[in-house]
């Protein structure tokens, strides 16, 4: 990340995002009510996570899909590598969990051609950089820098204009979609009752990723499970609104591999879309957090990224606050969930407790309280004590 770009880039982002999000919430007040109901639904899952995991996996299998629970990042990588194989073209929709487990790098090392298709992820892939925001991963890039990256890495002449940058990426990636053997996405929500996966987006790249290749894998955390399809739709609407992009351009519902019932209403699979659908649910510390009285709050996060824009520390530290890919206030919580207090602690001590993250969180998470707990645990350990939370407690494969 070039530090000289950060002040300009974050200033422009805040100027565009903050008033737009406030206008959305003022214009559509029902979203605030949906957020309250969604929190109650997610709390129910956190309180009985193993049951909802089993329910979701059973539902996916009943649709003709395949479901796998990965206890660790390594298990998730191995499963996906086994499905993908070698020498394949892989297109990826933006997935923080895929980044969390190092999936793109692992697939490339296994001899595959792998492309991020979200514009922001595509730009940082080209630049060889890390994401700086969970919704806008190339937030640290000015338009001038983004254009220069495309010119340098792809040899495409592009103006420092967001529309022209998007055009150049679209033209380059269209060929990759056509050639792709495998599509990998995350999930904004997984409905336990039906096994349906919901994805919200604006670019259209996720739709291509889910239907163009013959194999689709959805790689996501167990925290994305909600009780019903009704709640899953709530989550995508609330996430889009609090991210300031409402209504979203696309909401995608994926329920198993492609199918058709056009001949005598007999439902058969596959049809024009993927012949295989895999749901890879990643634990990686989440089930241990669900049993913890403080860190369980982190599992309610819907990844809207709003807390970042209102946090003075995130803005002051060039976006590099937290353990990638999770940055900002929510990133401190998630760094503790996945990596433990020892690694998250040095980031937690930098919090100045402005409290703005708590005020803008749609799930009402008391983020400063969680960060303070992480900091206290870390300081106690440095002083010779020990932490009462280790992500390894997530433990065994089920």
MIMINU-693527 format. One record per residue (C-alpha): x, y, z; residue number from 1. Coordinates in steps of 0.5 Angstrom, whole numbers. Example, Ala and Ser with C-alpha at 12.3 -4.5 7.8 and 13.67 -1.06 7.14 Angstrom:
! MIMINU-693527
@X->25 | Y->-9 | Z->16 | i->1
@X->27 | Y->-2 | Z->14 | i->2
END
This chain:
! MIMINU-693527
@X->0 | Y->0 | Z->0 | i->1
@X->3 | Y->7 | Z->-2 | i->2
@X->2 | Y->11 | Z->4 | i->3
@X->2 | Y->18 | Z->0 | i->4
@X->-5 | Y->15 | Z->-3 | i->5
@X->-9 | Y->14 | Z->3 | i->6
@X->-11 | Y->20 | Z->6 | i->7
@X->-13 | Y->22 | Z->-1 | i->8
@X->-17 | Y->15 | Z->-2 | i->9
@X->-20 | Y->15 | Z->5 | i->10
@X->-22 | Y->22 | Z->4 | i->11
@X->-26 | Y->21 | Z->-2 | i->12
@X->-29 | Y->14 | Z->0 | i->13
@X->-32 | Y->18 | Z->7 | i->14
@X->-34 | Y->23 | Z->3 | i->15
@X->-38 | Y->19 | Z->-2 | i->16
@X->-40 | Y->13 | Z->3 | i->17
@X->-42 | Y->16 | Z->10 | i->18
@X->-48 | Y->21 | Z->7 | i->19
@X->-50 | Y->16 | Z->2 | i->20
@X->-51 | Y->11 | Z->8 | i->21
@X->-55 | Y->16 | Z->12 | i->22
@X->-60 | Y->18 | Z->7 | i->23
@X->-61 | Y->10 | Z->5 | i->24
@X->-63 | Y->9 | Z->13 | i->25
@X->-67 | Y->16 | Z->13 | i->26
@X->-71 | Y->14 | Z->6 | i->27
@X->-72 | Y->6 | Z->8 | i->28
@X->-73 | Y->6 | Z->16 | i->29
@X->-76 | Y->-1 | Z->15 | i->30
@X->-69 | Y->-3 | Z->14 | i->31
@X->-67 | Y->-1 | Z->22 | i->32
@X->-73 | Y->-6 | Z->24 | i->33
@X->-70 | Y->-11 | Z->20 | i->34
@X->-63 | Y->-11 | Z->23 | i->35
@X->-66 | Y->-11 | Z->30 | i->36
@X->-70 | Y->-18 | Z->28 | i->37
@X->-64 | Y->-20 | Z->24 | i->38
@X->-60 | Y->-20 | Z->31 | i->39
@X->-65 | Y->-24 | Z->34 | i->40
@X->-64 | Y->-29 | Z->29 | i->41
@X->-57 | Y->-29 | Z->29 | i->42
@X->-57 | Y->-30 | Z->36 | i->43
@X->-61 | Y->-36 | Z->36 | i->44
@X->-56 | Y->-39 | Z->31 | i->45
@X->-50 | Y->-37 | Z->36 | i->46
@X->-53 | Y->-40 | Z->42 | i->47
@X->-54 | Y->-47 | Z->38 | i->48
@X->-49 | Y->-47 | Z->33 | i->49
@X->-48 | Y->-54 | Z->32 | i->50
@X->-55 | Y->-56 | Z->31 | i->51
@X->-56 | Y->-50 | Z->25 | i->52
@X->-49 | Y->-53 | Z->22 | i->53
@X->-52 | Y->-60 | Z->21 | i->54
@X->-59 | Y->-57 | Z->19 | i->55
@X->-56 | Y->-53 | Z->14 | i->56
@X->-51 | Y->-59 | Z->11 | i->57
@X->-57 | Y->-63 | Z->11 | i->58
@X->-61 | Y->-58 | Z->7 | i->59
@X->-56 | Y->-57 | Z->2 | i->60
@X->-55 | Y->-65 | Z->1 | i->61
@X->-62 | Y->-66 | Z->0 | i->62
@X->-62 | Y->-61 | Z->-6 | i->63
@X->-56 | Y->-65 | Z->-10 | i->64
@X->-51 | Y->-61 | Z->-7 | i->65
@X->-45 | Y->-63 | Z->-3 | i->66
@X->-43 | Y->-60 | Z->4 | i->67
@X->-37 | Y->-60 | Z->8 | i->68
@X->-35 | Y->-57 | Z->15 | i->69
@X->-28 | Y->-55 | Z->15 | i->70
@X->-25 | Y->-55 | Z->22 | i->71
@X->-19 | Y->-51 | Z->20 | i->72
@X->-16 | Y->-46 | Z->14 | i->73
@X->-12 | Y->-52 | Z->12 | i->74
@X->-18 | Y->-57 | Z->12 | i->75
@X->-22 | Y->-52 | Z->7 | i->76
@X->-16 | Y->-51 | Z->3 | i->77
@X->-15 | Y->-58 | Z->2 | i->78
@X->-22 | Y->-60 | Z->0 | i->79
@X->-23 | Y->-54 | Z->-5 | i->80
@X->-16 | Y->-56 | Z->-8 | i->81
@X->-19 | Y->-63 | Z->-9 | i->82
@X->-25 | Y->-61 | Z->-12 | i->83
@X->-21 | Y->-56 | Z->-17 | i->84
@X->-15 | Y->-60 | Z->-19 | i->85
@X->-10 | Y->-58 | Z->-23 | i->86
@X->-9 | Y->-54 | Z->-29 | i->87
@X->-16 | Y->-51 | Z->-29 | i->88
@X->-18 | Y->-43 | Z->-30 | i->89
@X->-22 | Y->-41 | Z->-23 | i->90
@X->-26 | Y->-35 | Z->-23 | i->91
@X->-27 | Y->-32 | Z->-16 | i->92
@X->-32 | Y->-27 | Z->-13 | i->93
@X->-30 | Y->-23 | Z->-7 | i->94
@X->-30 | Y->-27 | Z->-1 | i->95
@X->-27 | Y->-25 | Z->6 | i->96
@X->-27 | Y->-33 | Z->8 | i->97
@X->-23 | Y->-35 | Z->2 | i->98
@X->-18 | Y->-30 | Z->3 | i->99
@X->-18 | Y->-32 | Z->11 | i->100
@X->-16 | Y->-39 | Z->9 | i->101
@X->-11 | Y->-37 | Z->3 | i->102
@X->-15 | Y->-40 | Z->-2 | i->103
@X->-13 | Y->-36 | Z->-8 | i->104
@X->-5 | Y->-37 | Z->-7 | i->105
@X->-6 | Y->-44 | Z->-5 | i->106
@X->-10 | Y->-46 | Z->-12 | i->107
@X->-5 | Y->-42 | Z->-16 | i->108
@X->1 | Y->-46 | Z->-13 | i->109
@X->-3 | Y->-52 | Z->-15 | i->110
@X->-2 | Y->-50 | Z->-22 | i->111
@X->-9 | Y->-47 | Z->-23 | i->112
@X->-10 | Y->-40 | Z->-27 | i->113
@X->-14 | Y->-36 | Z->-21 | i->114
@X->-17 | Y->-29 | Z->-22 | i->115
@X->-21 | Y->-25 | Z->-18 | i->116
@X->-27 | Y->-22 | Z->-21 | i->117
@X->-29 | Y->-16 | Z->-16 | i->118
@X->-26 | Y->-10 | Z->-19 | i->119
@X->-23 | Y->-8 | Z->-12 | i->120
@X->-20 | Y->-15 | Z->-11 | i->121
@X->-18 | Y->-15 | Z->-18 | i->122
@X->-14 | Y->-9 | Z->-17 | i->123
@X->-10 | Y->-11 | Z->-11 | i->124
@X->-9 | Y->-18 | Z->-14 | i->125
@X->-6 | Y->-14 | Z->-20 | i->126
@X->-2 | Y->-10 | Z->-15 | i->127
@X->0 | Y->-15 | Z->-11 | i->128
@X->-3 | Y->-12 | Z->-5 | i->129
@X->-7 | Y->-13 | Z->1 | i->130
@X->-15 | Y->-11 | Z->2 | i->131
@X->-16 | Y->-5 | Z->6 | i->132
@X->-23 | Y->-5 | Z->7 | i->133
@X->-28 | Y->-11 | Z->7 | i->134
@X->-33 | Y->-8 | Z->2 | i->135
@X->-28 | Y->-4 | Z->-2 | i->136
@X->-22 | Y->-8 | Z->-2 | i->137
@X->-18 | Y->-3 | Z->-6 | i->138
@X->-20 | Y->3 | Z->-2 | i->139
@X->-13 | Y->5 | Z->-1 | i->140
@X->-12 | Y->6 | Z->-8 | i->141
@X->-14 | Y->13 | Z->-12 | i->142
@X->-17 | Y->13 | Z->-19 | i->143
@X->-10 | Y->15 | Z->-21 | i->144
@X->-6 | Y->9 | Z->-18 | i->145
@X->-12 | Y->4 | Z->-20 | i->146
@X->-11 | Y->7 | Z->-27 | i->147
@X->-3 | Y->6 | Z->-27 | i->148
@X->-4 | Y->-1 | Z->-24 | i->149
@X->-8 | Y->-3 | Z->-30 | i->150
@X->-3 | Y->0 | Z->-35 | i->151
@X->3 | Y->-3 | Z->-32 | i->152
@X->0 | Y->-10 | Z->-31 | i->153
@X->-4 | Y->-11 | Z->-37 | i->154
@X->-2 | Y->-6 | Z->-42 | i->155
@X->-9 | Y->-3 | Z->-43 | i->156
@X->-9 | Y->4 | Z->-44 | i->157
@X->-14 | Y->7 | Z->-39 | i->158
@X->-16 | Y->14 | Z->-36 | i->159
@X->-16 | Y->15 | Z->-29 | i->160
@X->-23 | Y->15 | Z->-29 | i->161
@X->-28 | Y->10 | Z->-25 | i->162
@X->-32 | Y->8 | Z->-31 | i->163
@X->-26 | Y->7 | Z->-35 | i->164
@X->-22 | Y->3 | Z->-30 | i->165
@X->-29 | Y->-1 | Z->-29 | i->166
@X->-29 | Y->-2 | Z->-37 | i->167
@X->-22 | Y->-4 | Z->-38 | i->168
@X->-23 | Y->-10 | Z->-32 | i->169
@X->-30 | Y->-12 | Z->-35 | i->170
@X->-27 | Y->-13 | Z->-42 | i->171
@X->-21 | Y->-17 | Z->-39 | i->172
@X->-25 | Y->-21 | Z->-35 | i->173
@X->-30 | Y->-23 | Z->-40 | i->174
@X->-26 | Y->-28 | Z->-43 | i->175
@X->-24 | Y->-31 | Z->-36 | i->176
@X->-31 | Y->-32 | Z->-35 | i->177
@X->-32 | Y->-36 | Z->-41 | i->178
@X->-26 | Y->-40 | Z->-40 | i->179
@X->-27 | Y->-42 | Z->-33 | i->180
@X->-28 | Y->-49 | Z->-30 | i->181
@X->-29 | Y->-47 | Z->-23 | i->182
@X->-33 | Y->-41 | Z->-20 | i->183
@X->-32 | Y->-40 | Z->-12 | i->184
@X->-36 | Y->-35 | Z->-8 | i->185
@X->-37 | Y->-33 | Z->-1 | i->186
@X->-44 | Y->-32 | Z->2 | i->187
@X->-47 | Y->-27 | Z->5 | i->188
@X->-52 | Y->-31 | Z->8 | i->189
@X->-54 | Y->-39 | Z->9 | i->190
@X->-61 | Y->-41 | Z->10 | i->191
@X->-61 | Y->-47 | Z->15 | i->192
@X->-68 | Y->-49 | Z->13 | i->193
@X->-67 | Y->-50 | Z->6 | i->194
@X->-59 | Y->-50 | Z->4 | i->195
@X->-60 | Y->-44 | Z->0 | i->196
@X->-54 | Y->-39 | Z->-1 | i->197
@X->-55 | Y->-32 | Z->-2 | i->198
@X->-50 | Y->-27 | Z->-5 | i->199
@X->-51 | Y->-19 | Z->-6 | i->200
@X->-47 | Y->-15 | Z->-11 | i->201
@X->-47 | Y->-9 | Z->-15 | i->202
@X->-42 | Y->-11 | Z->-21 | i->203
@X->-45 | Y->-18 | Z->-24 | i->204
@X->-39 | Y->-21 | Z->-23 | i->205
@X->-42 | Y->-26 | Z->-18 | i->206
@X->-47 | Y->-28 | Z->-22 | i->207
@X->-42 | Y->-30 | Z->-28 | i->208
@X->-38 | Y->-34 | Z->-23 | i->209
@X->-44 | Y->-38 | Z->-20 | i->210
@X->-47 | Y->-40 | Z->-27 | i->211
@X->-42 | Y->-40 | Z->-32 | i->212
@X->-37 | Y->-45 | Z->-30 | i->213
@X->-39 | Y->-52 | Z->-29 | i->214
@X->-37 | Y->-53 | Z->-22 | i->215
@X->-39 | Y->-47 | Z->-16 | i->216
@X->-36 | Y->-47 | Z->-9 | i->217
@X->-39 | Y->-43 | Z->-4 | i->218
@X->-34 | Y->-42 | Z->1 | i->219
@X->-36 | Y->-38 | Z->8 | i->220
@X->-36 | Y->-38 | Z->15 | i->221
@X->-41 | Y->-42 | Z->20 | i->222
@X->-43 | Y->-35 | Z->23 | i->223
@X->-46 | Y->-34 | Z->16 | i->224
@X->-52 | Y->-39 | Z->18 | i->225
@X->-59 | Y->-36 | Z->19 | i->226
@X->-65 | Y->-40 | Z->21 | i->227
@X->-69 | Y->-39 | Z->15 | i->228
@X->-69 | Y->-36 | Z->8 | i->229
@X->-73 | Y->-31 | Z->10 | i->230
@X->-68 | Y->-29 | Z->15 | i->231
@X->-62 | Y->-30 | Z->10 | i->232
@X->-66 | Y->-25 | Z->5 | i->233
@X->-66 | Y->-20 | Z->11 | i->234
@X->-59 | Y->-20 | Z->12 | i->235
@X->-57 | Y->-19 | Z->5 | i->236
@X->-62 | Y->-13 | Z->5 | i->237
@X->-59 | Y->-10 | Z->11 | i->238
@X->-52 | Y->-11 | Z->9 | i->239
@X->-53 | Y->-7 | Z->3 | i->240
@X->-57 | Y->-2 | Z->6 | i->241
@X->-51 | Y->-1 | Z->12 | i->242
@X->-46 | Y->-1 | Z->6 | i->243
@X->-49 | Y->5 | Z->3 | i->244
@X->-51 | Y->1 | Z->-4 | i->245
@X->-59 | Y->0 | Z->-3 | i->246
@X->-62 | Y->-3 | Z->-7 | i->247
@X->-57 | Y->-7 | Z->-9 | i->248
@X->-56 | Y->-9 | Z->-16 | i->249
@X->-57 | Y->-16 | Z->-15 | i->250
@X->-59 | Y->-21 | Z->-10 | i->251
@X->-57 | Y->-28 | Z->-12 | i->252
@X->-60 | Y->-34 | Z->-9 | i->253
@X->-56 | Y->-41 | Z->-10 | i->254
@X->-60 | Y->-47 | Z->-8 | i->255
@X->-56 | Y->-53 | Z->-11 | i->256
@X->-53 | Y->-55 | Z->-18 | i->257
@X->-57 | Y->-52 | Z->-24 | i->258
@X->-64 | Y->-56 | Z->-25 | i->259
@X->-70 | Y->-56 | Z->-29 | i->260
@X->-77 | Y->-59 | Z->-29 | i->261
@X->-79 | Y->-57 | Z->-36 | i->262
@X->-81 | Y->-65 | Z->-38 | i->263
@X->-87 | Y->-67 | Z->-35 | i->264
@X->-85 | Y->-63 | Z->-28 | i->265
@X->-80 | Y->-68 | Z->-27 | i->266
@X->-74 | Y->-64 | Z->-23 | i->267
@X->-67 | Y->-66 | Z->-26 | i->268
@X->-60 | Y->-64 | Z->-25 | i->269
@X->-56 | Y->-61 | Z->-29 | i->270
@X->-59 | Y->-56 | Z->-33 | i->271
@X->-55 | Y->-50 | Z->-37 | i->272
@X->-52 | Y->-48 | Z->-30 | i->273
@X->-47 | Y->-52 | Z->-26 | i->274
@X->-47 | Y->-59 | Z->-25 | i->275
@X->-44 | Y->-59 | Z->-18 | i->276
@X->-45 | Y->-54 | Z->-12 | i->277
@X->-41 | Y->-55 | Z->-6 | i->278
@X->-42 | Y->-51 | Z->0 | i->279
@X->-35 | Y->-51 | Z->5 | i->280
@X->-37 | Y->-48 | Z->12 | i->281
@X->-31 | Y->-46 | Z->15 | i->282
@X->-30 | Y->-46 | Z->23 | i->283
@X->-23 | Y->-44 | Z->24 | i->284
@X->-25 | Y->-41 | Z->31 | i->285
@X->-32 | Y->-39 | Z->30 | i->286
@X->-35 | Y->-45 | Z->34 | i->287
@X->-30 | Y->-44 | Z->40 | i->288
@X->-32 | Y->-36 | Z->40 | i->289
@X->-40 | Y->-38 | Z->40 | i->290
@X->-38 | Y->-41 | Z->47 | i->291
@X->-35 | Y->-35 | Z->49 | i->292
@X->-39 | Y->-30 | Z->53 | i->293
@X->-35 | Y->-24 | Z->50 | i->294
@X->-33 | Y->-26 | Z->43 | i->295
@X->-39 | Y->-29 | Z->41 | i->296
@X->-41 | Y->-22 | Z->39 | i->297
@X->-37 | Y->-22 | Z->34 | i->298
@X->-41 | Y->-27 | Z->30 | i->299
@X->-46 | Y->-23 | Z->29 | i->300
@X->-42 | Y->-18 | Z->25 | i->301
@X->-45 | Y->-18 | Z->18 | i->302
@X->-39 | Y->-15 | Z->14 | i->303
@X->-42 | Y->-8 | Z->12 | i->304
@X->-36 | Y->-4 | Z->13 | i->305
@X->-39 | Y->2 | Z->16 | i->306
@X->-35 | Y->2 | Z->23 | i->307
@X->-29 | Y->3 | Z->18 | i->308
@X->-31 | Y->10 | Z->16 | i->309
@X->-33 | Y->12 | Z->23 | i->310
@X->-27 | Y->10 | Z->26 | i->311
@X->-21 | Y->15 | Z->27 | i->312
@X->-16 | Y->10 | Z->28 | i->313
@X->-17 | Y->6 | Z->22 | i->314
@X->-17 | Y->12 | Z->18 | i->315
@X->-10 | Y->14 | Z->22 | i->316
@X->-7 | Y->8 | Z->21 | i->317
@X->-7 | Y->7 | Z->13 | i->318
@X->-13 | Y->2 | Z->13 | i->319
@X->-7 | Y->-3 | Z->16 | i->320
@X->-11 | Y->-4 | Z->23 | i->321
@X->-12 | Y->-11 | Z->24 | i->322
@X->-10 | Y->-18 | Z->21 | i->323
@X->-12 | Y->-19 | Z->14 | i->324
@X->-17 | Y->-19 | Z->11 | i->325
@X->-20 | Y->-17 | Z->17 | i->326
@X->-19 | Y->-9 | Z->18 | i->327
@X->-22 | Y->-4 | Z->22 | i->328
@X->-26 | Y->-4 | Z->29 | i->329
@X->-29 | Y->-11 | Z->27 | i->330
@X->-23 | Y->-13 | Z->24 | i->331
@X->-20 | Y->-13 | Z->32 | i->332
@X->-26 | Y->-18 | Z->34 | i->333
@X->-25 | Y->-22 | Z->28 | i->334
@X->-17 | Y->-23 | Z->29 | i->335
@X->-18 | Y->-25 | Z->36 | i->336
@X->-23 | Y->-30 | Z->34 | i->337
@X->-19 | Y->-33 | Z->28 | i->338
@X->-12 | Y->-32 | Z->31 | i->339
@X->-13 | Y->-31 | Z->38 | i->340
@X->-11 | Y->-26 | Z->43 | i->341
@X->-4 | Y->-26 | Z->43 | i->342
@X->-4 | Y->-24 | Z->35 | i->343
@X->-10 | Y->-19 | Z->36 | i->344
@X->-8 | Y->-16 | Z->42 | i->345
@X->-2 | Y->-11 | Z->39 | i->346
@X->-8 | Y->-8 | Z->35 | i->347
@X->-13 | Y->-8 | Z->40 | i->348
@X->-8 | Y->-3 | Z->44 | i->349
@X->-9 | Y->2 | Z->39 | i->350
@X->-16 | Y->3 | Z->40 | i->351
@X->-18 | Y->10 | Z->43 | i->352
@X->-25 | Y->8 | Z->44 | i->353
@X->-28 | Y->13 | Z->41 | i->354
@X->-34 | Y->9 | Z->41 | i->355
@X->-37 | Y->11 | Z->34 | i->356
@X->-36 | Y->4 | Z->31 | i->357
@X->-42 | Y->2 | Z->36 | i->358
@X->-46 | Y->7 | Z->35 | i->359
@X->-46 | Y->6 | Z->27 | i->360
@X->-46 | Y->-2 | Z->28 | i->361
@X->-53 | Y->-5 | Z->25 | i->362
@X->-53 | Y->-11 | Z->29 | i->363
@X->-52 | Y->-6 | Z->36 | i->364
@X->-45 | Y->-10 | Z->37 | i->365
@X->-41 | Y->-6 | Z->43 | i->366
@X->-35 | Y->-7 | Z->39 | i->367
@X->-31 | Y->-2 | Z->44 | i->368
@X->-33 | Y->-7 | Z->49 | i->369
@X->-30 | Y->-13 | Z->46 | i->370
@X->-24 | Y->-10 | Z->44 | i->371
@X->-23 | Y->-8 | Z->51 | i->372
@X->-23 | Y->-15 | Z->53 | i->373
@X->-18 | Y->-17 | Z->48 | i->374
@X->-13 | Y->-11 | Z->50 | i->375
@X->-14 | Y->-13 | Z->57 | i->376
@X->-13 | Y->-21 | Z->56 | i->377
@X->-7 | Y->-19 | Z->52 | i->378
@X->-4 | Y->-14 | Z->57 | i->379
@X->-5 | Y->-20 | Z->62 | i->380
@X->-1 | Y->-25 | Z->58 | i->381
@X->4 | Y->-20 | Z->57 | i->382
@X->5 | Y->-19 | Z->64 | i->383
@X->5 | Y->-26 | Z->65 | i->384
@X->-2 | Y->-29 | Z->66 | i->385
@X->-5 | Y->-33 | Z->60 | i->386
@X->-11 | Y->-32 | Z->56 | i->387
@X->-18 | Y->-35 | Z->57 | i->388
@X->-19 | Y->-36 | Z->49 | i->389
@X->-15 | Y->-40 | Z->44 | i->390
@X->-18 | Y->-41 | Z->37 | i->391
@X->-15 | Y->-48 | Z->37 | i->392
@X->-21 | Y->-50 | Z->42 | i->393
@X->-25 | Y->-50 | Z->36 | i->394
@X->-22 | Y->-57 | Z->35 | i->395
@X->-24 | Y->-63 | Z->32 | i->396
@X->-27 | Y->-64 | Z->25 | i->397
@X->-34 | Y->-67 | Z->26 | i->398
END
